[in-house]
């Protein structure tokens, strides 16, 4: 395979694998929500990610102590809120819609960066933001949201808080924090928050091996998806995997239609398409943020 083709095809292929794994993981979360809470599921997902990051850092002999503790905690809190909201939305709205709302994070990253004067958006990025907001407006319109307004709003908040998490993540990267150490602290903070909330409410509710298998599969798939995503970005062409990452929205929509019989209207598909196109436009203008 010629090097030019290899540096295009392989990142796209790895990101398609990651997107498929993320979609299946979201489907398993939707199934597990029948008996387990979103906070509890987020705890176990973070537990698997923390264990993987800790093992990697141990094998590489990398130091665990960070000079950016406050920033790491802030990222963990915001990222945990985004993940929990996404999981809650998965139980309230169609799988593809919840995923599309969660994937508005790059759009809101551009908004936050512009408001805080971190990055001056280019005209194409501005157009992408406006297009994405139009897609969100379509998805949240009364004709589509209906009785699912609460779930739609929670899903959108997962995207908003995700955009803020990306901004914090980019600052940690600029400060020289290694990605795997950031992953460890991100997961550890989420586990601590999730564990505290679960214990303060009613305690962990896992009661059978089926539920154990579900949370293990969710954590395992998320970890494999992260590895595949890292492989996609390792080729140094971030715009390609950033573009193909939106395949997760399509895969989630197809999975929802196949397994749960979720039928999205043409208007809903139009709103999702606007979010996908806008995300690609914004990511293409911010390759560093897309890689993060």
Secondary structure as a PSIPRED ss2 file (coil, helix, strand):
# PSIPRED VFORMAT (PSIPRED V4.0)

   1 X C   1.000  0.000  0.000
   2 X C   1.000  0.000  0.000
   3 X H   0.000  1.000  0.000
   4 X H   0.000  1.000  0.000
   5 X H   0.000  1.000  0.000
   6 X H   0.000  1.000  0.000
   7 X H   0.000  1.000  0.000
   8 X H   0.000  1.000  0.000
   9 X H   0.000  1.000  0.000
  10 X H   0.000  1.000  0.000
  11 X H   0.000  1.000  0.000
  12 X H   0.000  1.000  0.000
  13 X H   0.000  1.000  0.000
  14 X H   0.000  1.000  0.000
  15 X H   0.000  1.000  0.000
  16 X H   0.000  1.000  0.000
  17 X H   0.000  1.000  0.000
  18 X H   0.000  1.000  0.000
  19 X H   0.000  1.000  0.000
  20 X H   0.000  1.000  0.000
  21 X H   0.000  1.000  0.000
  22 X H   0.000  1.000  0.000
  23 X H   0.000  1.000  0.000
  24 X H   0.000  1.000  0.000
  25 X H   0.000  1.000  0.000
  26 X H   0.000  1.000  0.000
  27 X H   0.000  1.000  0.000
  28 X H   0.000  1.000  0.000
  29 X H   0.000  1.000  0.000
  30 X H   0.000  1.000  0.000
  31 X H   0.000  1.000  0.000
  32 X H   0.000  1.000  0.000
  33 X C   1.000  0.000  0.000
  34 X C   1.000  0.000  0.000
  35 X C   1.000  0.000  0.000
  36 X C   1.000  0.000  0.000
  37 X C   1.000  0.000  0.000
  38 X H   0.000  1.000  0.000
  39 X H   0.000  1.000  0.000
  40 X H   0.000  1.000  0.000
  41 X H   0.000  1.000  0.000
  42 X H   0.000  1.000  0.000
  43 X H   0.000  1.000  0.000
  44 X H   0.000  1.000  0.000
  45 X H   0.000  1.000  0.000
  46 X H   0.000  1.000  0.000
  47 X H   0.000  1.000  0.000
  48 X H   0.000  1.000  0.000
  49 X H   0.000  1.000  0.000
  50 X H   0.000  1.000  0.000
  51 X H   0.000  1.000  0.000
  52 X H   0.000  1.000  0.000
  53 X H   0.000  1.000  0.000
  54 X H   0.000  1.000  0.000
  55 X H   0.000  1.000  0.000
  56 X H   0.000  1.000  0.000
  57 X H   0.000  1.000  0.000
  58 X H   0.000  1.000  0.000
  59 X H   0.000  1.000  0.000
  60 X H   0.000  1.000  0.000
  61 X C   1.000  0.000  0.000
  62 X C   1.000  0.000  0.000
  63 X C   1.000  0.000  0.000
  64 X C   1.000  0.000  0.000
  65 X C   1.000  0.000  0.000
  66 X C   1.000  0.000  0.000
  67 X C   1.000  0.000  0.000
  68 X C   1.000  0.000  0.000
  69 X H   0.000  1.000  0.000
  70 X H   0.000  1.000  0.000
  71 X H   0.000  1.000  0.000
  72 X H   0.000  1.000  0.000
  73 X H   0.000  1.000  0.000
  74 X H   0.000  1.000  0.000
  75 X H   0.000  1.000  0.000
  76 X H   0.000  1.000  0.000
  77 X H   0.000  1.000  0.000
  78 X H   0.000  1.000  0.000
  79 X H   0.000  1.000  0.000
  80 X H   0.000  1.000  0.000
  81 X H   0.000  1.000  0.000
  82 X H   0.000  1.000  0.000
  83 X H   0.000  1.000  0.000
  84 X H   0.000  1.000  0.000
  85 X H   0.000  1.000  0.000
  86 X H   0.000  1.000  0.000
  87 X H   0.000  1.000  0.000
  88 X H   0.000  1.000  0.000
  89 X H   0.000  1.000  0.000
  90 X H   0.000  1.000  0.000
  91 X C   1.000  0.000  0.000
  92 X C   1.000  0.000  0.000
  93 X C   1.000  0.000  0.000
  94 X C   1.000  0.000  0.000
  95 X H   0.000  1.000  0.000
  96 X H   0.000  1.000  0.000
  97 X H   0.000  1.000  0.000
  98 X H   0.000  1.000  0.000
  99 X H   0.000  1.000  0.000
 100 X H   0.000  1.000  0.000
 101 X H   0.000  1.000  0.000
 102 X H   0.000  1.000  0.000
 103 X C   1.000  0.000  0.000
 104 X C   1.000  0.000  0.000
 105 X H   0.000  1.000  0.000
 106 X H   0.000  1.000  0.000
 107 X H   0.000  1.000  0.000
 108 X H   0.000  1.000  0.000
 109 X H   0.000  1.000  0.000
 110 X H   0.000  1.000  0.000
 111 X H   0.000  1.000  0.000
 112 X H   0.000  1.000  0.000
 113 X H   0.000  1.000  0.000
 114 X H   0.000  1.000  0.000
 115 X H   0.000  1.000  0.000
 116 X C   1.000  0.000  0.000
 117 X C   1.000  0.000  0.000
 118 X C   1.000  0.000  0.000
 119 X C   1.000  0.000  0.000
 120 X C   1.000  0.000  0.000
 121 X C   1.000  0.000  0.000
 122 X C   1.000  0.000  0.000
 123 X H   0.000  1.000  0.000
 124 X H   0.000  1.000  0.000
 125 X H   0.000  1.000  0.000
 126 X H   0.000  1.000  0.000
 127 X H   0.000  1.000  0.000
 128 X H   0.000  1.000  0.000
 129 X H   0.000  1.000  0.000
 130 X H   0.000  1.000  0.000
 131 X H   0.000  1.000  0.000
 132 X H   0.000  1.000  0.000
 133 X H   0.000  1.000  0.000
 134 X H   0.000  1.000  0.000
 135 X H   0.000  1.000  0.000
 136 X H   0.000  1.000  0.000
 137 X H   0.000  1.000  0.000
 138 X H   0.000  1.000  0.000
 139 X H   0.000  1.000  0.000
 140 X H   0.000  1.000  0.000
 141 X C   1.000  0.000  0.000
 142 X H   0.000  1.000  0.000
 143 X H   0.000  1.000  0.000
 144 X H   0.000  1.000  0.000
 145 X H   0.000  1.000  0.000
 146 X H   0.000  1.000  0.000
 147 X H   0.000  1.000  0.000
 148 X H   0.000  1.000  0.000
 149 X H   0.000  1.000  0.000
 150 X H   0.000  1.000  0.000
 151 X H   0.000  1.000  0.000
 152 X H   0.000  1.000  0.000
 153 X H   0.000  1.000  0.000
 154 X H   0.000  1.000  0.000
 155 X H   0.000  1.000  0.000
 156 X H   0.000  1.000  0.000
 157 X H   0.000  1.000  0.000
 158 X H   0.000  1.000  0.000
 159 X H   0.000  1.000  0.000
 160 X H   0.000  1.000  0.000
 161 X H   0.000  1.000  0.000
 162 X H   0.000  1.000  0.000
 163 X H   0.000  1.000  0.000
 164 X H   0.000  1.000  0.000
 165 X H   0.000  1.000  0.000
 166 X H   0.000  1.000  0.000
 167 X H   0.000  1.000  0.000
 168 X H   0.000  1.000  0.000
 169 X H   0.000  1.000  0.000
 170 X H   0.000  1.000  0.000
 171 X H   0.000  1.000  0.000
 172 X H   0.000  1.000  0.000
 173 X H   0.000  1.000  0.000
 174 X H   0.000  1.000  0.000
 175 X C   1.000  0.000  0.000
 176 X C   1.000  0.000  0.000
 177 X C   1.000  0.000  0.000
 178 X C   1.000  0.000  0.000
 179 X H   0.000  1.000  0.000
 180 X H   0.000  1.000  0.000
 181 X H   0.000  1.000  0.000
 182 X H   0.000  1.000  0.000
 183 X H   0.000  1.000  0.000
 184 X H   0.000  1.000  0.000
 185 X H   0.000  1.000  0.000
 186 X H   0.000  1.000  0.000
 187 X H   0.000  1.000  0.000
 188 X H   0.000  1.000  0.000
 189 X H   0.000  1.000  0.000
 190 X H   0.000  1.000  0.000
 191 X H   0.000  1.000  0.000
 192 X H   0.000  1.000  0.000
 193 X H   0.000  1.000  0.000
 194 X H   0.000  1.000  0.000
 195 X H   0.000  1.000  0.000
 196 X H   0.000  1.000  0.000
 197 X H   0.000  1.000  0.000
 198 X H   0.000  1.000  0.000
 199 X H   0.000  1.000  0.000
 200 X H   0.000  1.000  0.000
 201 X H   0.000  1.000  0.000
 202 X C   1.000  0.000  0.000
 203 X C   1.000  0.000  0.000
 204 X C   1.000  0.000  0.000
 205 X C   1.000  0.000  0.000
 206 X C   1.000  0.000  0.000
 207 X C   1.000  0.000  0.000
 208 X C   1.000  0.000  0.000
 209 X H   0.000  1.000  0.000
 210 X H   0.000  1.000  0.000
 211 X H   0.000  1.000  0.000
 212 X H   0.000  1.000  0.000
 213 X H   0.000  1.000  0.000
 214 X H   0.000  1.000  0.000
 215 X H   0.000  1.000  0.000
 216 X H   0.000  1.000  0.000
 217 X H   0.000  1.000  0.000
 218 X H   0.000  1.000  0.000
 219 X H   0.000  1.000  0.000
 220 X H   0.000  1.000  0.000
 221 X H   0.000  1.000  0.000
 222 X H   0.000  1.000  0.000
 223 X H   0.000  1.000  0.000
 224 X H   0.000  1.000  0.000
 225 X H   0.000  1.000  0.000
 226 X H   0.000  1.000  0.000
 227 X H   0.000  1.000  0.000
 228 X H   0.000  1.000  0.000
 229 X H   0.000  1.000  0.000
 230 X H   0.000  1.000  0.000
 231 X H   0.000  1.000  0.000
 232 X H   0.000  1.000  0.000
 233 X H   0.000  1.000  0.000
 234 X C   1.000  0.000  0.000
 235 X C   1.000  0.000  0.000
 236 X C   1.000  0.000  0.000
 237 X C   1.000  0.000  0.000
 238 X H   0.000  1.000  0.000
 239 X H   0.000  1.000  0.000
 240 X H   0.000  1.000  0.000
 241 X H   0.000  1.000  0.000
 242 X H   0.000  1.000  0.000
 243 X H   0.000  1.000  0.000
 244 X H   0.000  1.000  0.000
 245 X C   1.000  0.000  0.000
 246 X C   1.000  0.000  0.000
 247 X H   0.000  1.000  0.000
 248 X H   0.000  1.000  0.000
 249 X H   0.000  1.000  0.000
 250 X H   0.000  1.000  0.000
 251 X H   0.000  1.000  0.000
 252 X H   0.000  1.000  0.000
 253 X H   0.000  1.000  0.000
 254 X H   0.000  1.000  0.000
 255 X H   0.000  1.000  0.000
 256 X H   0.000  1.000  0.000
 257 X H   0.000  1.000  0.000
 258 X H   0.000  1.000  0.000
 259 X H   0.000  1.000  0.000
 260 X C   1.000  0.000  0.000
 261 X C   1.000  0.000  0.000
 262 X C   1.000  0.000  0.000
 263 X C   1.000  0.000  0.000
 264 X C   1.000  0.000  0.000
 265 X C   1.000  0.000  0.000
 266 X H   0.000  1.000  0.000
 267 X H   0.000  1.000  0.000
 268 X H   0.000  1.000  0.000
 269 X H   0.000  1.000  0.000
 270 X H   0.000  1.000  0.000
 271 X H   0.000  1.000  0.000
 272 X H   0.000  1.000  0.000
 273 X H   0.000  1.000  0.000
 274 X H   0.000  1.000  0.000
 275 X H   0.000  1.000  0.000
 276 X H   0.000  1.000  0.000
 277 X H   0.000  1.000  0.000
 278 X H   0.000  1.000  0.000
 279 X H   0.000  1.000  0.000
 280 X H   0.000  1.000  0.000
 281 X H   0.000  1.000  0.000
 282 X H   0.000  1.000  0.000
 283 X H   0.000  1.000  0.000
 284 X H   0.000  1.000  0.000
 285 X H   0.000  1.000  0.000
 286 X C   1.000  0.000  0.000
 287 X H   0.000  1.000  0.000
 288 X H   0.000  1.000  0.000
 289 X H   0.000  1.000  0.000
 290 X H   0.000  1.000  0.000
 291 X H   0.000  1.000  0.000
 292 X C   1.000  0.000  0.000
